[in-house]
Amino acid sequence: MSPSPPRQGVAKRTRAGSTQPQSRFSTPARRTGGNMPAIRDDDSMLSGSGMDVDDDASEVFERGLKAETVFSKSKEMTVTFYAQLPMEVKQALRNADFFRDAYTGDVDTLTGFAVVASLRTCFVWKYSQALTGTPTCYIFNCPRDPYPPPMATPFHALVPFGSQREPGLIVCSNIGQIRFWDSIGMGLAGGDNFSFSLLNLEQGENVTNLVRADSQTYIASTSTGRLFRLVVTSSGGKYHLSLHVFGRPQSSLSLSRLLPSFLSDPEQQPQPGFISAVAAEELARGATGRLVWALIDLRLQQWNMSIEGWEKLLAEEDISEQTRTAVREHFPNAPQSDVELDLELLDLKLQGSHDMVMLVSWAGQEEEEASTELATHPRRMYAIVYLRHLPGAFTVTKVQAVPYQSTSSSGAPMHPRLQIVVPAKLVAIQFGDAVTICSQENEYMDRLELKSAMDRTLGVGVVQGESEFLVLAAATMMKTAIDLDEVDKFHPETGRANLIKSTMTKAILYGSLPENPLHFSFPPEIDEEALMAGAEQLSEAILESDTEVVRAHHDLHAQMTGRKERLSFLIKFINDNSALTKMSQRSRQTLAADAEKLYAAHQLWLRHNDALRAGHSDRVLYEAVYRYMSTLGEGHHEDCLRAFLRLRVRDLGGLLPQVAELVRRSSSELGGKLTEAIPQANQIVLTILQSAQSYREYNLGVYGITLPMIDPWTSQPDIIDLVDELFNATTQLVEAPSGDSESAESKKVPRQQLPELAACLFQCIQERLDWLSSPIAAERTTTERDRSQLDDRFRQLRPEVLEILRRNGFANEAFKLAEDYHDFRSLASLCHKGKVYPPDENPNAARIETYIDKFKEAFTTELYQWYIEHGELRTMFAQDHSEYLDTFFAEHPHPGISWIHDLGRGRYALASQALLTEAEHAPELVSKHLMLSIGKLSHLAQLHEGTKAINQDVLDAFHDGLDFVSVHETLIEDLKSALASVRSRQSLEMQVETITQKRAGNLSNRKGLYNVFKFFVRQLLQGKALSVEDMAEVLSLKDNYGKVEDYVTALHLLARAENVPSSRRLSVFKNVWRRIYIHDDWNLIRQTTGVSDQELNQRLRSTALYAALQAIAHKRNRPEGYKLPPTAALDVPPEDELALRWPSLSPEEAVAIARDYQRDSRTLQDLDLDGIYYSMEELVNADEGIPDGP
């Protein structure tokens, strides 16, 4: 009947730093969630609908409530206001500190009275009387312990005497002092007329329970394991209270004393311990006694309480082991150590003759206290254990979780109590700040949690024969009705999500009511999947204006505002319950997307209202919505726009393609002009996308979103395409020639929309790229291809869009976009749309300096690259940013340019090396000559800068290069001398033909090589620099009559050409030697008839072969091919090598060249010059004084 006080004696628990005992059953103080960032609304974005709780809960009830006031409602459970408390009780509870002053209470549905008691006073009133008026309150003084333990309360029980008489009252103190009033009416006269009794308790023994077995019999239990029977008797028209301790009677007249000893059981003595609960069976008709069960520590006692006035202990069994095993099997996370588990048996109720329902608790995980002065206390977990007692054994049939957890570090003591609401179907458990409801047949569970920290439960009364119970709290009395049919329908797979959804729905609908004493929160150990499913279902219901969660309203603005507030409260509720971390990113983003769609839709409606008030047409919006609703089969609505915004906001993204389609077909379907359709379409798209994006950015923290968004609806490919299409259509409209002033005026609005369209387009593409670059997106097979294609498209699109903005008068906006997206390439281009040189006359000179200071190398890299590509080197070097140029040239080598910078910085070695490298590949002869000349001077300049010695190899390379230039110049002069006899002005091709005819007459019958020679002559006349290979070909192909030294020059050039691959160099060597051998008329030379040896030797000395052998006779380092005998020069390059050598040749030209090579080879072979070669070699050695080799 009454909550138990905390245990005393050895089991006393004390807070650190205090002598105050602390009950392990204490109810936790209300946990307050951290403040989350506000959600913006309209102008300031939607702010979270906070639910301010008035801690002084009694004040709101002073206003008065109606019986039909609903505090909480779901399909399974409805909680309503039932009755007010008497003023005397309100006054006492209003001033109570439940953390210091303990109160207890009860709702006795058998008598229709309620009780609230403190250490000093007991209040009794007829609660049903409060339904129609102010109830009469009966006040009694309680018996008191002179030295009561902290938080002690008296035990009380009403004594029913039938409907015609007021009940009596029994009040028992902690130390066993009992006062009995045979009628509560005495409370109106001060309550002094009572009978007094005293339980014979030992030192340190305290009362732990007082329960009613029937209207005349009551049972009290103690902390040492003793039970007392209290009996209400009538004598002389007055009622009295008699009592005795449980046990066998000592009188010899007892019936049991008359039985033979072999028919009676041996006497069993009860073991001492703390009795936490007592349960008595109803007395069956004709029975001689009833069974009484007691929970004593971890044991269960069974007594026979005889109608004769005696009691006998029938059984006592330790049920701890089987209970621990059952708990651990059902809760795998429960501690395995018995000490850490700390199992307690809290309450017991009977269900039939063999079944019992037991409430147990154990220690869960450790929780650190916020204050370092307080010790760490375990969190208590609760469960219902179903027991079945058969002769000789107790069996655990089922274990069921209770949706509640308490912390022993805070809260006033409250011994949880179990109530059977509907036998075998429903149970309720009363905690200090909550009442939980659990179905016995399935996994349905729910709870009533009090909102205010100044409120607490005082009693629960079950309405017999109904699935209802009353909850007495410090602020009011509530009625809870359970729909058993709905409870029976609960299915675990869908039920958990529905319960979560129901909890959030109740919080939204009823949580903000100031007079509501209930607080709504998620149960402990919430299922993550159920949480996400429930939250998403509720969010969808709000978006679709489900009448269960959204109130109908004719004003769409008010209706949408209410829906936004509900979505805001939904995420606030999740955050306040610290449940956001249990939700996946995908689920969080689903909720955020719903909220941003509703916000964007609301902004669209507000813009539409503004347009209507201003008298502007909004036909595109109407038509787009109608077309979209028609595709869904919902075009029947009288007002499709309102219907869409009420029911189809979740499909907001699907509306945009319809807008784009209307622009394409504007002239035919809207009967208007593009100047009307495009601005309206732009405004719709911008309103939706910009509103959604701004809402998302502002509320990332509220929803706990980690970017990038998962495949966001605002950047789907079709959305990107249509924004791009609208930007292009707007550009075409704006830039089209205007025929008159009216036409020009109509373009002002679309022109002003260009910057917003560009920003929206960029944002959509970047958002899509961020998603495609995420690890989640990478799991799809086409992601990388899609990302690469979109990235290329964005790279090409940005400069085009920015240029459009610039030329339409939005240069600042173009610069801003390029900055935001770090498009430094476009920034560099935009900065040079006006005058480029000199830099200080560039109108964007200051902007360039700002960008260099802000973005540093990221910007200068693209800036210098732009200068190089556009030939603005003078501008680049005119700016004083040497350190950035150093970095640029180090990371992006441009030796053809960087040497200028190196010279300016006095880095002569670097400059000379860069010039030498560039000169090797310089295509123009003049450039090559200039680079080599400046490079040589730069190399020599090191001596003037203090360098003691310079690299001779580098200097030799410059000399070789300059010599090669001289060969060019000499050759060109020789070739051009063939034009001296030409009087008329000739074209380039005519000059080439003339020179070839006069300087390469030997090629007249070799068309392939003839064309090759013409090609080289053309290059030389155009000022091109030939490669060493090409120069050797020209020198050896031309007519060298009287200039056989050109063959020698060709050989020397090839010998020094270390940058030519050896195989290719050898091939050219063979070409040159072949032409040397066939240069002279060997048949004539070998006609020796009448020729002296001296004359023959003179003939040999005049040949090209002699000149070549003489030139290389003293050369020690001879690369392969530098000296070749006739047989070694016979090989000709294959056609594939010719194709690689001259890739521009047609197949026919390559065949012709190969044919000419073969012809020269056959000519050489036919000459059979091996003997001549060796004779010539001996002659050269003799002339040069070189001894013959082996």
HUJOJO-V483603 format. One line per field, one symbol per residue. ss: DSSP state (2 for helix, 1 for strand, 0 for the rest). phi: phi as a letter, one per 20 degrees, with the letter a starting at -180 (. if undefined). burial: + if it has 9 or more other ideal C-beta (glycine too) atoms within 8 Angstrom, else -. A space follows every 10 residues. Layout:
ss->???
phi->???
burial->???
//
This chain:
ss->0000000022 2001000000 1000000000 0000000000 0222000000 0000002222 2200000001 1110001111 1110002222 2222000000 0001111100 0011111000 1111112222 2000001111 1000000000 0000111110 0000000111 1100001111 1002222220 0000111100 0000001111 1100001111 1100001111 1111100111 1111100000 0000222200 2220000000 0000111111 0000000011 1111110011 1111110000 1111111102 2222222222 0000000222 2001111111 1000111111 1111111000 0000001111 1111111111 0011111111 1111111000 0000001111 1100011111 0001111110 0000111111 0000001111 1110000111 1110001111 1102222200 0222222222 2222222222 0000000110 0000000222 2222222222 2220000000 0000022222 2222222222 2222220002 2200222222 2222222222 2222222222 2220000022 2222222222 2000000002 2222222022 2222222222 2222022220 0002222222 2222222222 2222222202 2220000000 0022202222 2222222222 2222200000 2222222222 2222222222 2222222222 2200002220 0022222222 2222222222 2222222000 2222222222 0002222222 0000000022 2000222222 2222202222 2222222220 0022222200 0222222222 2000222222 2222000222 2222222222 2001222222 2222222222 2222000000 0222222222 2222222222 2222222220 0000000222 2222222220 2220002222 2222222222 2001000222 2222222000 0000222222 2222220000 0222222222 2222222000 0222200000 0022222222 2002222222 2200000000 0000022220 0000222222 2000002222 2222222222 2222222002 2222222222 2222000000
phi->.cfefffdmf ffdcffmbef fcffefefff edfffegfef clfdmfefff dfdefeffff effncefefe eabcfebcdc fdbeeggffg ffffeedfec deccaadeff endccccdfd ccdcbeffff fdaeffdddc eefcfgcffg mfcfdbbedf cnfecffebd ccefdnfcdc dfbfgfffdo meebedcbfe eefnecfdbb ceebfddccd ccednedced cecdbmndec cdbbffrffe ffeffffeff ffedfffdef efreeebccc fffffnfeac ecdceclddc dcdddfffoc ccfebbcfdf fffgfffffe cgefgeffff flfcddbbce cnecdcdcec bbeeffcfff efedfedfee dcbddedcdd gnbdceeacc fdfbbccfeb nffbfgcdce ecgmcbccce dfcacdccfe dbefbbbdcf fefedafdac ceffmcecbd decfdadddd ddefffffef cgfdffffff fffffffffd feffeefedd bffflfffff ffffffffff fffelgffcc ffbfefgfff fffffffffg ffffffeldf feefgfffff ffffffffff ffffffffff fffemefcff fgffffffff femcffffcf fffffedcff egffffgfff ffffdffeee mcdffeffgf fgffffffff ffffffffdg ffemedfefe lfffcfgfff ffffffffff ffffefgefb ffffffefff ffegffffff ffffffffff ffeefffffe feffffffff fffffffgff fffffffdnc fffffffffg dlefffffff fcedfdcfgf effdgfffff fffedlfgef gfffffgffd mdffffefee cgfffgffff ecgcgfdfff ffffemefff ffffffffff dffdfgffff ffffffffff ffffdoffbd ffffffffff fffffffgff ffffffffef eeeefdfgff fffffffedb ffefdcfffg fffffffgff fenfeefgff fffffeeffd fncfffffgg fffffeefee ggffffffgf fffffffefd effffeedfm dfffffffff feefffffff fdfefeedfg nfccfgffef fdffffffff fcfeffgfff fffgffgfff fffffffleg fggfffffff fffemdffef
burial->++--++++-- -+++------ ++++++++-+ --+--+--++ ++--+++++- ---+--++-+ +---+---++ ++++-+++++ ++++++-+++ -++--+-+-- -++++++++- --+++++++- +++++++-++ ----++++++ -++++--++- ++++++++++ +-----++++ ++++-+++++ +-++-++--- +--+-++-+- +---++++++ +++---++++ ++++++++++ +++-----++ +-+--+-+-- ---+------ -------+-+ --++++++++ +-+-----++ ++++++--++ ++++++-+-+ +-+--+--++ -+++++++-+ +--+------ +-++++++++ +---++++++ ++++--+-+- ---+-+++++ +++++++++- ---+++--++ +++++++++- ++++++++++ ++--++++++ ++++++++++ -+-+++++++ ++--++++++ +++---++++ ++++++++++ ++++-++--+ ----++++++ ++++++++-+ +---++++++ -++--+-+-+ ++++++++++ +++++---++ -----++-++ ++++++++++ +++++++-++ --+---++++ ++++++++++ +++++++++- ++-----+++ ++++++++++ ---+--+--+ ++++++++++ +++-++++++ +++-+++--+ ---+++++++ ++++++++++ ++++++-+++ -++++--+++ -+++++--++ -++++++-++ +-++------ --++-++--+ +-++++++++ ++++++++++ ++-+--+--- --+--++--+ +-++--+++- ++++++-+-+ +-+++-+++- +-++++++++ ++---++-+- -+-++-++-- ++--++++++ ++++++++-- -++-+++--- -+-++++++- -+--+-++++ +++----+-+ +++++++++- -+-++-+++- ++++++-+++ ++-------+ ---++-++++ ++-++-+++- ++-+++-++- -----+-+-- +++++++-++ --+--+-+++ ++++-+++++ +--+++-+++ ++++++++-+ ---+-+++++ +++++-+--+ ---+++++++ +++++++++- -+--+----- -----++-++ +-++++++++ +++-----+- ++-+-+-+++ -++---+++- +---+---++ ++++++++++ +-++--+-++ -++-++++++ +--+-+----
//
